[in-house]
Amino acid sequence: MAEAIPDATGRSRRQILRTAVGAAIALIIIGTAPLYLGTYMTNILTRALFLAALALTVDLVWGYAGVLTFGQSAFFGIGAYACALVFTHWGFGPWWAIGALAAGIAVAMVTAWATGLLSFYHGASPLYSSIVTLALPIVLVQVIFSGGRFTGSSSGLSGFPTYYWSIDTWFWIAGTFLVAVGAVAWLFVRSDYGRILVAIRENEDRCAYLGIPVSRIKTGLFVACAGIAAVAGFGYAAFSNVVAPELAGFLLGTESLIWVALGGRGTLIGPILGAIGIDVTSSYLSGNLPFLWNFIVGVTFVVVIILLPNGVASLVTGAWRRYRRRGSADGETARGTGIRLVPSAKGHPAAAGASAAPIRIDGLTCRYGSLTVLDGIQVEGIAGQLLSIVGPNGAGKTTLMRCISNGTERTGGTVAIAGTEIGRSSPQKIVGLGVGRSFQNTSLFDSLTVGECLRLARYRIDGASRLHRSETVALPDPALEILAATGLDHKLGVETRYLSHGMKRGLELAMVLATEPRVLLLDEPTAGLTRPERVAIGHVLTRLVEEYDLCIFLIEHDLDFVREISNRIVVLHQGKLLLDGTVEEVVSSDLVKAVYAGQELEAAP
Ligand SMILES: Nc1ncnc2c1ncn2[C@@H]1O[C@H](COP(=O)(O)OP(=O)(O)OP(=O)(O)O)[C@@H](O)[C@H]1O
């Protein structure tokens, strides 16, 4: 676990150096390319390079963060029109160019920010953001159409003054821009933030319940990518000397998705290959085969999606991954092997310093339409106490957990964590108050390694770098103990999909503990575990309560297990709190026996 590894700064420097060397090689290729490409080809490629930069931004938003956006073309169009409008109507020169570029970037970013606010608020479905981004280019094109002579309406604007540099110069500008965007994107997707984007794509809910501000991160990414797309659009317009509504339209937005899907979603080389490949080929073929060309693109798309669902780039990236994983039987990757676990300086604060009860639930009600699932629940959790919540299926146990960990779930009543009412707060904010939750079905990130998952769980406390990947993960003692007890501390480089069920359960618990909660909500943590694994988890939970003073709410169906480890038991039945007492009181209660025997309460003795 504690093998010597290079320090993070050294690794970060090496990563930046490697990126700089890669960028330099790419620039040399671009610098010499016009010598062997003809003027016609250089011209087509220049255009394609600007479009490839657009495709890269689509890939960051869709391929990495999982937001299916049709609206990236709108930002490209805003940049293009900023160039054309300023040069046509106001003036031309270096300062006008800088002003137009700045205005294009600013308008694109503000538009993206407003779109992000509308699309990524807590509770919005992914479909919603796709619809909003679909509407964006449609609205923008209507604005351009209604702009009359100012925007050129459906004909667009052309012949405005621009820099009539040689075609080779434009090629170098476009190439340098693409290499710069690619290099920054390369560093970014390999940083802590890059892992967060993948985590959001794979399991947004789990991210929110680890305290990661999903909406803010998605909006920030969307805004940054809008700015880059606007620069690409500006360059495209200045180079081609013509803009048309199609540059901001839904068709280009959809085309850019096809480039990314064909090239390879979630890789950086994929969108570049896809955009350049399709644009250059279409420039050659669409003139000669105007009707056949779209058919060819359509068939190619279907064939590639069927044969290579991860795009053409997956041929290269798949082979590279297999090479890196060679010799590892359990899915160990190079990504997590360098991670070092260290004890968090703070130990585990848990309930320390809080004078109020860790959790107080007062008159909690939850209704779905006419169905009342929870009715007037009154419970107070105490630090250093394991409270088990039992009851037959459908009693409302999981709903109670949901109402505690997400402020928008309950219909009435209050929940206070260490004296602070949660109100209508999102799960992410409630994690900040000190609530950690594990789910009934293990909720992890399939393609992330154990080490990366743990790093992710520390985002709220330790933050994350946008340029490098941290190699040290500071964890509180209870999380380290779980990892040691389950053997996960020797599997930091293993992707979670290769773990056994018991290990996945252990990892989820360690991740939740890594957020340093004072209240722990566990929904059937031992479901599907073997007897020895259940015993091990039981020991860990007892220690969390006795040594770290945590307040644990545990849902469990195994009543023997409940009896062994609980300090107190709450029985729910049909959404009502039936009994709140000690283990002996509940075990000896005839009322509880009647409920579990399925008898009507009125008939119970
Ligand atoms: N989103 C929802 N819409 C409508 N009804 C719901 C919703 N969520 C839960 N319910 C209903 O609320 C009731 C309580 O569900 P809940 O999952 O909380 O029960 P539970 O005690 O955890 O059961 P189990 O032990 O089987 O997990 C069930 O009748 C369920 O169908």
The ligand as a Gaussian input file, in Angstrom:
#p B3LYP/6-31G(d) Opt

LIG

0 1
 N      -41.438000       7.298000      -6.350000
 C      -42.478000       6.607000      -5.861000
 N      -43.711000       6.759000      -6.374000
 C      -44.762000       6.077000      -5.888000
 N      -44.673000       5.197000      -4.870000
 C      -43.481000       4.998000      -4.320000
 C      -42.313000       5.689000      -4.770000
 N      -41.266000       5.275000      -4.035000
 C      -41.738000       4.375000      -3.146000
 N      -43.055000       4.207000      -3.341000
 C      -43.901000       3.323000      -2.569000
 O      -43.688000       3.603000      -1.216000
 C      -43.805000       2.425000      -0.447000
 C      -42.608000       2.289000       0.451000
 O      -41.472000       2.006000      -0.359000
 P      -40.031000       1.805000       0.296000
 O      -39.105000       1.445000      -0.800000
 O      -39.691000       2.972000       1.114000
 O      -40.291000       0.549000       1.224000
 P      -39.238000      -0.290000       2.061000
 O      -39.751000      -0.405000       3.432000
 O      -37.881000       0.234000       1.900000
 O      -39.373000      -1.709000       1.325000
 P      -38.226000      -2.791000       1.042000
 O      -37.904000      -3.402000       2.349000
 O      -38.882000      -3.752000       0.116000
 O      -37.074000      -2.091000       0.418000
 C      -43.973000       1.266000      -1.413000
 O      -45.351000       0.937000      -1.469000
 C      -43.518000       1.845000      -2.724000
 O      -44.222000       1.260000      -3.795000

